[in-house]
Amino acid sequence: MADKRTAIINAAMALFSEKGFHATSMQEVADLCRVSKGTIYTYFSSKNELLYSIFDYYFESIKARMELAKRTDLPPKEKFTNLIDALIREGLKYKGFFKMMHRELMVAFRSDIHRLLIEMQMETNDWFRSMLIEVYGEEVRPCLHDAALILESIVNGYLRILMFEKELVNIDYIAGFITERMDDMIRAMIAKKPRTLLNEEAMERVRARYLGKKAPEKTAVRELLNDMKAVLKETDISREKREELEHSLEFIAQEIEKDEPKKFLIKGVLSNFDGLPEMNRYREEIARLLELNG
């Protein structure tokens, strides 16, 4: 069962990366992995759940690979190099995932996926910090958070190059190269003791902001707008009407990003969806979240 679920996830990832989330039907996913459409729905209740599962599957795969890389008896610096190498190689296995992320800007409107992204970034930062302490000891602690962020940026930079122009860089040398450059930088930071930009207190504030609180109203509204857009594609209306309503959704999305959104404008634009019963519950929830009827 697990293999079939994984096959569906990989098929969906490939199609979403090439065609886009909204342009891909569940039937196309079923055809690609050679199962019935009904079989997919035994594993995933909706296409939205399938999208979330792709992100979750990728993150769990990365976590498992990183844990394996950490459980070795190698010297700290060599283990550090292996950790970087594992992260890059595991990332390259999922080129479709990164292509999908770049293509699907809508993931930013999903609070559940946004939370997963933050969790993954935080966990990666934790891995790097623990390895830096293992290699350099307590001397690195004053600049630990800055060093971990710089390391993460370097790894991500090379990974992006490998995703699109793999021939430019020899993957067998990247991890060692990054390790040596980080060694040069960190030893200089330890010796010169520069003023740092990040500290533990700042990182804890970030964790509390993104992982310790419920999604704000604006994030919830973004999700609803995204759902409305998906429903709109399946609604039996003229092309002109669909384009008009898509512009309405874009207007609301832009308006809620303002410091003081004009509620009367949002309320008026939502009235464009009168006569579409499938949109009623979304409109009512947006009105409740933004207090449009108050």
Sequence and secondary structure as in RCSB ss.txt:
>XXXX:A:sequence
MADKRTAIINAAMALFSEKGFHATSMQEVADLCRVSKGTIYTYFSSKNELLYSIFDYYFESIKARMELAKRTDLP
PKEKFTNLIDALIREGLKYKGFFKMMHRELMVAFRSDIHRLLIEMQMETNDWFRSMLIEVYGEEVRPCLHDAALI
LESIVNGYLRILMFEKELVNIDYIAGFITERMDDMIRAMIAKKPRTLLNEEAMERVRARYLGKKAPEKTAVRELL
NDMKAVLKETDISREKREELEHSLEFIAQEIEKDEPKKFLIKGVLSNFDGLPEMNRYREEIARLLELNG
>XXXX:A:secstr
 HHHHHHHHHHHHHHHHHH TTT  HHHHHHHHT  HHHHHHH SSHHHHHHHHHHHHHHHHHHHHHHHHS  S 
HHHHHHHHHHHHHHHHHTTHHHHHHHHH GGGGG HHHHHHHHHHHHHHHHHHHHHHHHHHGGGGGGGHHHHHHH
HHHHHHHHHHHHHH GGGS HHHHHHHHHHHHHHHHHHHHHH    S  HHHHHHHHHHHHSS   HHHHHHHHH
HHHHHHHHTS   HHHHHHHHHHHHHHHHHTTSSS  HHHHHHHHGGGTT GGGHHHHHHHHHHTTTT 
